[in-house]
């Protein structure tokens, strides 16, 4: 997963990474919000979901201690990080500032 992850975040298009867990209630609340973000932003954003229980080493590498945690990457660089559930417009505004 790690090599694949590095190639995914090496992108001109911002990549929003959602670290989540199946057992996490707020993560379930965030999922439809991220779908709306993708619909609205289309090809201007890539969104990937990383299950921390299946990818513990990746979660550890990025110091993810709680879920949901969103990280935004552009050209392999982490440009933003936020834990918890945000509303669609907040996420879109953040992505646009890093576009």
BELDA-V240814 format. One record per residue. RES is the residue in one small letter. OMEGA is omega in radians with two decimals (999 if undefined). Layout:
res=RES omega=OMEGA
res=RES omega=OMEGA
//
This chain:
res=x omega=-3.02
res=x omega=3.14
res=x omega=3.10
res=x omega=-3.14
res=x omega=-3.14
res=x omega=3.13
res=x omega=3.12
res=x omega=-3.08
res=x omega=3.08
res=x omega=-2.96
res=x omega=3.02
res=x omega=3.11
res=x omega=3.11
res=x omega=-3.14
res=x omega=3.10
res=x omega=-3.13
res=x omega=3.13
res=x omega=3.03
res=x omega=-3.05
res=x omega=3.01
res=x omega=-3.12
res=x omega=-3.05
res=x omega=-3.01
res=x omega=3.13
res=x omega=3.13
res=x omega=3.10
res=x omega=3.12
res=x omega=3.11
res=x omega=-3.10
res=x omega=-3.05
res=x omega=-3.14
res=x omega=3.09
res=x omega=3.13
res=x omega=3.08
res=x omega=3.13
res=x omega=3.10
res=x omega=-3.13
res=x omega=3.13
res=x omega=-3.09
res=x omega=-3.04
res=x omega=3.07
res=x omega=-3.05
res=x omega=3.14
res=x omega=3.11
res=x omega=2.93
res=x omega=3.11
res=x omega=3.06
res=x omega=3.14
res=x omega=3.13
res=x omega=3.09
res=x omega=-3.06
res=x omega=3.13
res=x omega=3.14
res=x omega=-3.09
res=x omega=-3.05
res=x omega=-3.10
res=x omega=3.11
res=x omega=3.10
res=x omega=3.14
res=x omega=3.14
res=x omega=-3.12
res=x omega=3.02
res=x omega=3.12
res=x omega=-3.11
res=x omega=3.13
res=x omega=3.11
res=x omega=-0.06
res=x omega=2.98
res=x omega=3.12
res=x omega=3.04
res=x omega=3.10
res=x omega=3.14
res=x omega=2.97
res=x omega=-3.10
res=x omega=3.10
res=x omega=-3.12
res=x omega=3.04
res=x omega=-3.08
res=x omega=-3.10
res=x omega=3.12
res=x omega=3.13
res=x omega=3.03
res=x omega=3.11
res=x omega=-3.08
res=x omega=3.03
res=x omega=3.07
res=x omega=-3.07
res=x omega=-3.05
res=x omega=3.10
res=x omega=-3.14
res=x omega=-3.13
res=x omega=3.14
res=x omega=3.12
res=x omega=-3.14
res=x omega=-3.11
res=x omega=-3.14
res=x omega=-3.13
res=x omega=-3.06
res=x omega=999
//
